[in-house]
Amino acid sequence: MAEFQKPRGTRDFAPEEMARRRFVEANMRRTAELFGFGEVMTPTFESTELFVARSGEGIIDELYAFEDKGSRKISLRPELTASVMRFYVNEMQNLPKPVKIFYFGNCFRYERPQAGRYREFWQFGAELIGAPSIESDAEVIALALATLKNLGLKDVVVRIGHLSILNKFIRDLKISDNAEKEARRLIDKRNFEDLRSMLDGANANDEAIARLIELVSLDGDEAIRRAKEEAGNNEGFGYLANLLERLRAYGFDNCQLDFGVARGLDYYTGMVFEIDAPSLGAEKQVCGGGAYTLADLFGGQEVNSTGYAFGFDRIMLALEKSGVTVPSQNLSVYILPIGDEAKITAIQILSELRNAGISADMDLMGRNMSKAMKYANSIGVTKTILIGDNELAENSVTVRDMRSGVQEKYPISDILRAFFKNIP
């Protein structure tokens, strides 16, 4: 018989890992809802042309693209922003502004798998549509940072740039439009060696090359000083100063300016940002976003938009590398009936606990006391309930706290008192 393996670049998730992922996902959802964002969901596949319109023809090589039975060109979604903005244009343009939405789903890219990057992966993102740019930018960055804070991921680096400043230095190169696009892509990847080689081949001005590479290599106050010296009175400087002031008002003063944040896509229009988790090493980016226009590209009215996307798998890895404990077990109670007569009573108690909202299970394997307690320890339950002949004779149960080892007896009719102390 053939042995089937999962496709390359995909994963299976066991119950413990799924419990961790669902815990993190729920935490991220709660934070978005606290900020007034509502959840949307879009199809797993879309017209291939939607993704080409967003990212250019080069995206096709990265897609799981095919023709369906109606000869329509379809692709599994490689990201969610395009689908969400298509949805906005189709059905949400007339909603009161701003429109604040978030989403979570699996995406697919045909690329080389590596640590924390897979062919099937998950994104959690948010979009704020229709508010003034600086207010949108501040709210969206604050949401991203609050999400990480609420997860316990504190060791992050927030890098914020502005494309009007970067584009001024790129225009000084006096190269073709295609070369400019390639320069942004290489800057986004921080591949400065290939950037210099490409610019040399494009006959860019040597002095302009040196200024650009110096700018995108610096961050913080030094980047601002050098950029102001070279770019003069660019509107982006004042904008970023006001943005940082707003972020401090939100309670976030860990943001630094980095004009090497390029995002590498044409539809970004102003502020751009990335968030890194240094614990991940070289592949440390966990979030990216910025201000953009896409609605008009998809047939809608031009509107201010700001958004971001978290690489959910990167977040899970960053939490692990940073030593943040994520619960992997949601079972609270394990019931051990000793003997056949106790099994009916165990089932009745099991049902009562579950009806009260307490996660519970019982021994289904007929284990003896020693093995059952060892199993209960292995799955991390909070309490065990023992039901043997003595307990049945007294119409009671023994409840054991698995952390302290303390045991107490409770009447079967009063079992919920073991879990809800304020029951009268």
Phi, psi and omega per residue, in radians:
M1 nan 2.400 -3.108
A2 -1.171 2.498 3.063
E3 -1.794 2.089 -3.062
F4 -1.680 2.384 3.105
Q5 -1.989 2.729 3.085
K6 -1.166 2.608 3.130
P7 -1.072 2.611 3.139
R8 -1.033 2.383 3.118
G9 1.489 0.133 3.081
T10 -2.086 2.965 -3.110
R11 -2.438 2.684 2.903
D12 -1.775 2.482 3.137
F13 -2.043 2.089 3.102
A14 -1.314 2.900 -3.091
P15 -0.930 -0.737 -3.117
E16 -1.123 -0.723 3.125
E17 -1.194 -0.676 3.110
M18 -1.122 -0.636 3.090
A19 -1.071 -0.720 3.109
R20 -1.135 -0.792 -3.113
R21 -1.122 -0.741 3.139
R22 -1.158 -0.617 3.102
F23 -1.097 -0.826 -3.139
V24 -1.142 -0.773 3.126
E25 -1.025 -0.810 -3.125
A26 -1.097 -0.670 3.102
N27 -1.096 -0.739 3.137
M28 -1.163 -0.683 3.099
R29 -1.087 -0.794 -3.107
R30 -1.048 -0.724 -3.137
T31 -1.114 -0.780 3.122
A32 -1.056 -0.716 3.139
E33 -1.174 -0.610 3.070
L34 -1.070 -0.524 3.118
F35 -1.519 0.082 3.101
G36 1.467 0.291 3.102
F37 -1.585 2.469 3.099
G38 -1.938 2.614 -3.040
E39 -1.468 2.476 2.998
V40 -2.214 2.834 3.075
M41 -2.422 2.438 -3.141
T42 -2.185 2.920 -3.111
P43 -1.104 2.682 3.098
T44 -1.255 -0.446 3.080
F45 -2.209 2.647 -3.100
E46 -2.453 3.046 2.990
S47 -1.060 2.323 3.117
T48 -0.978 -0.617 -3.090
E49 -1.074 -0.490 3.117
L50 -1.042 -0.779 -3.097
F51 -1.330 -0.543 3.067
V52 -1.165 -0.719 3.133
A53 -1.087 -0.626 -3.122
R54 -1.343 -0.778 -2.909
S55 -2.039 -0.099 -3.128
G56 1.634 2.929 -3.076
E57 -1.066 -0.492 -3.095
G58 -1.077 -0.337 -3.102
I59 -1.208 -0.385 -3.031
I60 -1.032 -0.663 -3.127
D61 -1.131 -0.342 -3.116
E62 -1.707 -0.040 -3.032
L63 -1.636 2.657 2.826
Y64 -1.539 1.519 -3.019
A65 -1.901 2.537 -3.105
F66 -2.798 2.957 2.994
E67 -1.793 2.320 3.103
D68 -1.438 -3.040 -3.055
K69 -1.215 -0.223 3.048
G70 -1.723 0.271 3.140
S71 1.089 0.420 3.054
R72 -1.511 2.451 3.131
K73 -1.468 1.996 -3.004
I74 -2.168 2.597 3.060
S75 -2.416 2.490 2.914
L76 -1.141 2.434 -3.015
R77 -1.127 2.267 3.079
P78 -1.538 -0.205 3.085
E79 -2.884 3.105 -3.001
L80 -1.944 -0.286 -3.065
T81 -1.057 -0.790 -3.118
A82 -1.065 -0.772 3.138
S83 -1.096 -0.745 -3.110
V84 -1.151 -0.711 3.125
M85 -1.261 -0.552 3.012
R86 -1.088 -0.744 3.089
F87 -1.072 -0.762 3.115
Y88 -1.032 -0.837 -3.124
V89 -1.103 -0.707 -3.109
N90 -1.174 -0.727 -2.877
E91 -2.387 -0.167 -3.005
M92 -2.112 0.071 -3.077
Q93 -1.066 -0.550 -3.060
N94 -1.604 0.068 3.089
L95 -1.209 2.673 3.059
P96 -1.001 2.467 -3.123
K97 -1.632 2.620 -0.013
P98 -1.418 2.717 2.997
V99 -1.659 2.106 -3.077
K100 -2.087 1.939 -3.042
I101 -2.318 2.636 3.025
F102 -2.347 2.927 -3.030
Y103 -2.761 2.774 3.100
F104 -2.575 2.327 3.127
G105 -3.066 2.959 3.121
N106 -1.528 2.572 -3.125
C107 -2.311 2.903 -3.002
F108 -2.436 2.239 3.045
R109 -2.392 2.351 3.113
Y110 -1.564 1.502 3.130
E111 -2.460 3.036 -3.077
R112 -1.227 2.097 3.104
P113 -1.150 2.541 3.064
Q114 -2.659 3.128 -3.061
A115 -0.964 2.087 3.111
G116 1.352 0.022 3.110
R117 -2.243 2.270 -3.038
Y118 -2.371 2.923 3.094
R119 -1.307 -0.525 2.904
E120 -1.956 2.183 -3.083
F121 -2.538 3.018 -3.063
W122 -2.112 2.495 3.080
Q123 -2.137 2.481 2.963
F124 -2.148 2.130 -3.067
G125 -2.499 3.021 -3.137
A126 -2.552 2.606 3.090
E127 -2.342 2.396 3.062
L128 -2.095 2.038 -2.953
I129 -2.117 2.198 2.955
G130 1.790 0.040 3.089
A131 -1.780 2.812 3.070
P132 -0.931 2.555 -2.960
S133 -0.974 -0.862 -3.023
I134 -1.191 -0.594 3.099
E135 -1.197 -0.712 3.078
S136 -1.102 -0.797 -3.101
D137 -1.037 -0.808 -3.106
A138 -1.147 -0.760 -3.114
E139 -1.128 -0.718 -3.095
V140 -1.220 -0.780 3.105
I141 -1.105 -0.720 3.125
A142 -1.079 -0.688 3.093
L143 -1.093 -0.785 3.141
A144 -1.063 -0.763 -3.111
L145 -1.246 -0.653 3.087
A146 -1.124 -0.626 3.106
T147 -1.058 -0.833 3.140
L148 -1.172 -0.692 3.108
K149 -1.068 -0.765 -3.116
N150 -1.211 -0.383 3.053
L151 -1.431 -0.235 -3.101
G152 1.592 0.160 3.134
L153 -1.596 1.638 -2.993
K154 -1.662 -0.523 -3.049
D155 -1.491 1.341 3.131
V156 -2.228 2.742 3.109
V157 -2.097 2.162 -3.132
V158 -1.826 2.093 -3.109
R159 -2.017 2.174 -3.065
I160 -2.141 2.329 3.084
G161 -2.281 -3.120 3.096
H162 -2.481 2.198 -3.008
L163 -1.202 -0.416 3.125
S164 -1.110 -0.563 3.125
I165 -1.327 -0.851 3.136
L166 -1.061 -0.741 -3.088
N167 -1.139 -0.520 3.099
K168 -1.084 -0.749 -3.135
F169 -1.236 -0.599 3.121
I170 -1.217 -0.699 3.120
R171 -1.100 -0.556 3.123
D172 -1.119 -0.288 3.127
L173 -1.234 -0.453 -3.127
K174 0.992 0.983 3.111
I175 -2.081 3.010 -3.092
S176 -1.194 2.865 3.105
D177 -1.036 -0.733 3.141
N178 -1.126 -0.678 3.112
A179 -1.176 -0.614 3.085
E180 -1.097 -0.749 3.118
K181 -1.081 -0.738 3.133
E182 -1.154 -0.633 3.110
A183 -1.096 -0.758 3.119
R184 -1.101 -0.688 -3.138
R185 -1.107 -0.770 -3.123
L186 -1.229 -0.620 3.065
I187 -1.115 -0.759 3.138
D188 -1.024 -0.652 3.122
K189 -1.487 -0.038 -3.127
R190 0.984 0.635 3.115
N191 -1.703 1.355 -2.995
F192 -1.291 -0.468 3.108
E193 -1.141 -0.866 3.107
D194 -1.166 -0.552 3.111
L195 -1.069 -0.827 3.137
R196 -1.086 -0.751 -3.136
S197 -1.099 -0.761 3.140
M198 -1.104 -0.740 -3.125
L199 -1.198 -0.638 3.048
D200 -1.056 -0.743 3.133
G201 -1.193 -0.413 3.127
A202 -1.573 0.140 3.118
N203 1.045 0.644 3.089
A204 -1.265 2.720 3.115
N205 -1.126 2.243 -3.068
D206 -1.050 -0.714 -3.126
E207 -1.162 -0.688 3.120
A208 -1.172 -0.630 3.080
I209 -1.071 -0.797 -3.113
A210 -1.091 -0.726 3.132
R211 -1.120 -0.760 -3.106
L212 -1.113 -0.838 -3.092
I213 -1.149 -0.613 3.061
E214 -1.116 -0.761 -3.102
L215 -1.071 -0.851 -3.030
V216 -1.373 -0.156 3.097
S217 -1.559 -0.257 -3.077
L218 -1.747 2.828 3.005
D219 -2.559 2.994 3.090
G220 1.194 -2.628 -3.044
D221 -1.087 -0.621 -3.128
E222 -1.137 -0.675 3.108
A223 -1.107 -0.716 3.136
I224 -1.124 -0.805 -3.104
R225 -1.035 -0.846 -3.101
R226 -1.211 -0.660 -3.136
A227 -1.133 -0.715 3.131
K228 -1.151 -0.645 3.110
E229 -1.065 -0.697 -3.031
E230 -1.596 -0.609 -3.013
A231 -1.681 -0.265 3.137
G232 1.260 -2.490 -3.021
N233 -1.523 1.164 3.124
N234 -1.407 2.392 -3.103
E235 -1.060 -0.413 -3.100
G236 -1.106 -0.514 -3.109
F237 -1.137 -0.825 3.127
G238 -1.125 -0.672 3.125
Y239 -1.073 -0.822 -3.115
L240 -1.157 -0.636 3.094
A241 -1.074 -0.762 3.110
N242 -1.165 -0.626 3.127
L243 -1.146 -0.798 3.134
L244 -1.100 -0.609 3.093
E245 -1.108 -0.728 3.100
R246 -1.142 -0.711 -3.140
L247 -1.144 -0.618 3.059
R248 -1.126 -0.631 3.096
A249 -1.144 -0.567 3.044
Y250 -1.231 -0.271 -3.118
G251 1.813 0.238 -3.108
F252 -2.055 1.920 3.133
D253 -2.048 0.361 -3.104
N254 -1.804 0.461 -3.117
C255 -1.744 2.400 3.122
Q256 -2.189 2.624 3.139
L257 -1.481 2.402 -3.129
D258 -2.588 1.847 -3.076
F259 -1.383 0.038 3.029
G260 -1.518 -0.021 3.046
V261 -1.353 1.942 -3.040
A262 -2.008 -0.451 -3.108
R263 1.165 -0.373 2.948
G264 1.245 0.215 3.140
L265 -2.219 2.495 -2.988
D266 -1.216 -0.421 -2.983
Y267 -1.415 -0.160 3.035
Y268 -1.232 2.445 -2.956
T269 -2.092 -0.386 -3.064
G270 -2.633 -1.852 3.139
M271 -1.165 2.405 3.029
V272 -2.363 2.615 -3.135
F273 -2.611 2.754 3.060
E274 -2.453 2.619 3.093
I275 -2.131 2.238 -3.128
D276 -1.947 2.571 2.968
A277 -1.973 1.760 -3.059
P278 -0.983 -0.424 -3.135
S279 -1.088 -0.291 -3.115
L280 -1.487 -0.110 3.133
G281 1.406 -2.436 -3.045
A282 -1.115 -0.726 3.133
E283 -1.592 1.277 -2.915
K284 -1.808 -0.116 -3.088
Q285 -1.280 2.297 3.118
V286 -2.046 -0.221 -3.080
C287 -2.686 2.538 3.052
G288 -2.624 2.592 3.124
G289 -3.103 -2.918 3.138
G290 2.808 -3.007 3.103
A291 -1.516 2.437 -3.036
Y292 -2.697 2.953 2.941
T293 -2.217 2.191 3.076
L294 -2.376 -0.469 -3.055
A295 -0.995 -0.750 -3.125
D296 -1.176 -0.555 3.108
L297 -1.136 -0.498 -3.119
F298 -1.740 0.270 3.052
G299 1.680 0.123 3.141
G300 -1.778 -3.059 3.096
Q301 -1.411 2.511 3.111
E302 -1.115 2.354 -3.070
V303 -2.645 2.526 3.071
N304 -1.090 2.315 3.115
S305 -2.487 2.495 3.015
T306 -2.413 2.410 -3.139
G307 -2.720 3.076 3.071
Y308 -2.675 2.897 2.995
A309 -2.413 2.318 2.982
F310 -1.567 2.390 2.875
G311 -1.370 1.776 -2.994
F312 -1.052 -0.679 3.131
D313 -1.159 -0.602 3.081
R314 -1.181 -0.647 3.094
I315 -1.088 -0.797 -3.139
M316 -1.048 -0.732 3.135
L317 -1.176 -0.699 3.140
A318 -1.133 -0.686 3.095
L319 -1.080 -0.744 3.121
E320 -1.116 -0.833 -3.095
K321 -1.155 -0.496 -3.113
S322 -1.536 -0.017 3.100
G323 1.345 0.342 3.101
V324 -1.397 2.176 -3.120
T325 -1.378 2.163 3.077
V326 -2.008 2.131 -3.092
P327 -0.972 2.363 -3.134
S328 -2.048 0.071 -3.089
Q329 -2.484 2.199 -3.137
N330 -1.975 0.235 3.122
L331 -1.531 2.168 -3.072
S332 -1.634 -0.656 -2.960
V333 -2.289 2.419 3.050
Y334 -2.178 2.169 -3.084
I335 -1.783 2.280 -3.134
L336 -2.017 1.737 3.043
P337 -1.480 2.291 -3.140
I338 -1.862 1.853 -3.105
G339 1.712 2.716 -3.076
D340 -1.095 -0.635 -3.088
E341 -1.112 -0.544 -3.100
A342 -1.346 -0.265 -3.041
K343 -1.168 -0.695 3.134
I344 -1.117 -0.781 3.091
T345 -1.064 -0.697 3.128
A346 -1.074 -0.725 3.138
I347 -1.128 -0.713 3.132
Q348 -1.093 -0.763 3.111
I349 -1.156 -0.720 3.111
L350 -0.970 -0.809 -3.131
S351 -1.151 -0.688 -3.141
E352 -1.118 -0.740 3.130
L353 -1.128 -0.792 -3.129
R354 -1.110 -0.697 3.115
N355 -1.127 -0.440 3.109
A356 -1.524 0.051 3.109
G357 1.511 0.313 3.130
I358 -1.792 2.156 3.134
S359 -1.223 2.221 -3.025
A360 -2.597 2.666 3.073
D361 -2.529 2.947 3.108
M362 -2.370 2.800 3.129
D363 -1.137 2.106 3.108
L364 -1.881 -0.016 -3.011
M365 -1.794 -0.105 -3.099
G366 1.228 0.581 -3.139
R367 -1.212 2.676 3.001
N368 -1.363 3.022 -3.043
M369 -0.975 -0.842 -3.076
S370 -1.069 -0.834 -3.111
K371 -1.210 -0.617 3.139
A372 -1.151 -0.719 3.138
M373 -1.201 -0.635 3.085
K374 -1.107 -0.722 3.106
Y375 -1.120 -0.762 3.140
A376 -1.037 -0.708 3.076
N377 -1.093 -0.701 -3.051
S378 -1.174 -0.503 -3.121
I379 -1.692 -0.003 2.979
G380 1.291 0.507 3.131
V381 -1.211 2.746 -3.131
T382 -1.413 -0.730 -3.083
K383 -2.447 2.625 2.990
T384 -2.042 2.627 3.088
I385 -2.074 2.119 -3.126
L386 -1.792 2.296 3.112
I387 -2.291 1.865 3.104
G388 -2.167 -2.914 -3.104
D389 -1.070 -0.761 -3.127
N390 -1.072 -0.764 3.137
E391 -1.120 -0.732 3.135
L392 -1.102 -0.703 3.136
A393 -1.093 -0.568 -3.120
E394 -1.681 0.016 -3.092
N395 0.962 0.783 -3.083
S396 -2.414 3.097 3.037
V397 -2.377 2.773 3.040
T398 -1.856 2.143 -3.131
V399 -1.861 2.151 -3.097
R400 -1.952 2.182 3.017
D401 -1.381 2.053 -3.006
M402 -1.299 -0.284 3.118
R403 -1.517 -0.807 -3.087
S404 -1.603 -0.362 -3.079
G405 1.431 -0.020 -3.124
V406 -1.256 2.354 3.111
Q407 -2.018 2.416 3.072
E408 -2.369 2.619 3.073
K409 -1.749 2.460 3.098
Y410 -2.325 2.473 2.981
P411 -1.043 2.479 -3.140
I412 -0.997 -0.646 -3.122
S413 -1.192 -0.248 -3.065
D414 -2.122 0.500 -2.996
I415 -1.110 -0.552 -3.080
L416 -1.159 -0.343 3.122
R417 -1.099 -0.434 3.113
A418 -1.159 -0.336 -3.075
F419 -2.042 -0.429 3.121
F420 -2.188 1.600 -3.004
K421 -1.156 -0.345 -3.071
N422 -1.595 0.221 3.080
I423 -1.193 2.245 -3.120
P424 -1.228 nan nan
